[in-house]
């Protein structure tokens, strides 16, 4: 029988235990804070997942505008017109303004322009735009009609159009009275005479009266355009072009420069 009380037995047990401990791999040191760090990491990951799910559920993100807001579109063409005026001062015969980058969120067109047909200026460069970025409608006056309203409504619906410009100019033949003073009795002169009466009644400039009238006709002819304007998804901005300098005198009211257009 093995006797643990003898000196030889105790020496053998101590030697065997030491050999066994020497054969074991060294223990890994684990700082006391590892457990708390692991818990903090799991909590942070859970919070990040929760925030991500909340964002995708409809909370605000930093995504760009899905469409070009009308106020931004108008500010863009104003900067483009300023660039055209500066280029024309440097080279009156062949102004070549530096085109701005296409604004983010724009649909097929940055804007549509209804402009007098006898304005002897290319519209796209006048606004600092590429030809493919602007839908141009040339008509005497410009006097709008139901067909123009229907076409603009289609463009607004199909291409997220947010800005329509109505541009006249100082030397418009459609607004000029007959040289001999005798009425012409045609459709253009009838519309000019109506605008003239409106201008006198409201004590307005002839161009202001004409452009305001055309804006009202567009909105009256298209429920879609009127509704988009009510929601401030669309703005119709009038202006008078100085053909000599290229500068556009914007005839909007001051309140229409606010981020949200006033509802009338």
Phi, psi and omega in degrees: 000145181277122184255113183286350186270352181276149178302323181294322180293316180297322178296320180294320180294318179296317181295321180292320179296318179297319179294321179295317179294325179292332181281341180287146177292153181294142180287142177280133178285133180234105180303153184296333185274359182300319182297315179293326178294321179296318178297319179296321180296317179296322179294318180297318179296320179295319179296318180297318178297320179296317179295320180297316180294324178293321180295314181290342179281357175129003178286160183302141175234180179262023180292149180291165178300136177291339178218158181283116178298144184299322180296320179293320178298318181293318177298325179296313181289333175296316176296322178296320177293322176299320179294324178294316180300316179297320179292325180290329176293326179281323181219088185300328184280321184226069180294135180229080182293149175285122183285139178281157174300147179300131183293142179294141177090352181292142174280215179297323181239141172288323177201167170246147183229122171259115191227151178300137187289341181260016172284115186272055179217137175290129188288316185301307177297328179302331182256006182071026184247157170281153185304322183284353182264000182225135176263114186254131175237115179258127182207147179304136175115281008275123176261121183273162176217182184294326180294319178295318178299318180294320179296317179294325176298317178298317180295319180297318183287315186281331188234017177054044178294130182242354184217129174238129177254137172249112187241123171250185176209163190295334185248039181291123181290330182293333180265354181279136177291158178304142183298325182268000179084351181276134179296147182271338180060039173243176185297320181294316182291328177296319179289325177296318181296323178294316179296321179299318179293320178297318180297318179292321182294318183261007180054052181246159169297146183301318180292320178300314181296318181294312183293321178296320179297317181292324177297316179296322179294320178300313182292325179289330183277346184224112176295325180295313178297321180296318180292320178295322177294320180299323180275000184061033170269352182211140172231145176245114188244124178271156177198157178240127185267132168271104186297334182287313181265338184086357182282140178261125175268102183288128185255025176282162175280155182302323182295334181285355176272356178289155179305324177247118182293138181293143179272131181254000000 
